């Protein structure tokens, strides 16, 4: 299951200034990353694909790193996800994510 880790720069401010909103965000996080039907690893692989398809380098890197550290996701698993990104989103997002993947798994 996903622990309470948020990468948004403003989340620490939300936590201190609006605890009620922060609590709602934590609840949403728990509802999404619950592993009820899809296991957490599959959910993380989907998150990698979405971040990569959006060509969001920062999010792609964070998703891949956390998946590798938390779930021992392999380079081959990430590459399978990136093949879907190539097919659905094109060469540019694929190449960007591939460079990130190569850097992380060096």
LINSUL-V885515 format. One record per pair of residues at least 4 apart in sequence whose ideal C-beta (glycine too) atoms are under 8 Angstrom apart, sorted by the first residue. I is the first residue (numbers start at 1). J is the second residue. If there is no record, write none. Layout:
I_J / I_J
This chain:
1_30 / 1_33 / 1_34 / 1_35 / 1_40 / 2_29 / 2_30 / 2_32 / 2_33 / 2_40 / 4_26 / 4_29 / 5_66 / 6_11 / 6_25 / 6_29 / 7_11 / 7_58 / 7_59 / 7_62 / 10_14 / 11_15 / 11_22 / 11_25 / 12_16 / 13_17 / 14_18 / 14_21 / 14_22 / 14_25 / 15_19 / 15_22 / 18_22 / 19_23 / 20_24 / 21_25 / 22_26 / 23_27 / 24_28 / 25_29 / 26_30 / 27_31 / 28_32 / 29_33 / 30_34 / 32_43 / 33_40 / 33_43 / 35_39 / 35_40 / 35_43 / 38_42 / 38_43 / 38_46 / 39_43 / 40_44 / 40_71 / 41_45 / 41_67 / 41_71 / 41_73 / 42_46 / 43_47 / 44_48 / 44_63 / 44_66 / 44_67 / 44_70 / 44_71 / 44_73 / 45_49 / 45_67 / 45_73 / 45_77 / 45_78 / 45_81 / 46_50 / 46_81 / 47_51 / 47_63 / 47_67 / 48_52 / 48_60 / 48_63 / 48_64 / 48_67 / 48_78 / 48_81 / 48_97 / 49_53 / 49_81 / 49_82 / 49_84 / 49_85 / 50_54 / 51_56 / 51_59 / 51_60 / 51_62 / 51_63 / 51_97 / 52_56 / 52_60 / 52_81 / 52_82 / 52_85 / 52_89 / 52_93 / 52_94 / 52_96 / 52_97 / 53_85 / 53_88 / 53_89 / 53_93 / 54_59 / 54_93 / 55_89 / 55_92 / 55_93 / 55_96 / 55_97 / 56_60 / 57_61 / 57_96 / 57_100 / 58_62 / 59_63 / 60_64 / 60_96 / 60_97 / 60_100 / 61_65 / 61_100 / 61_104 / 62_66 / 63_67 / 64_68 / 64_73 / 64_78 / 64_100 / 64_101 / 64_104 / 65_69 / 65_104 / 66_70 / 67_71 / 67_73 / 67_78 / 68_72 / 68_73 / 68_104 / 68_105 / 73_77 / 73_78 / 74_78 / 75_79 / 75_101 / 75_105 / 76_80 / 77_81 / 78_82 / 78_101 / 78_105 / 79_83 / 79_98 / 79_101 / 80_84 / 81_85 / 82_86 / 82_94 / 82_97 / 82_98 / 82_101 / 83_87 / 84_88 / 85_89 / 85_93 / 85_94 / 85_97 / 86_90 / 86_91 / 86_93 / 86_94 / 89_93 / 89_94 / 90_94 / 91_95 / 92_96 / 93_97 / 94_98 / 95_99 / 96_100 / 97_101 / 98_102 / 99_103 / 100_104 / 101_105 / 102_106
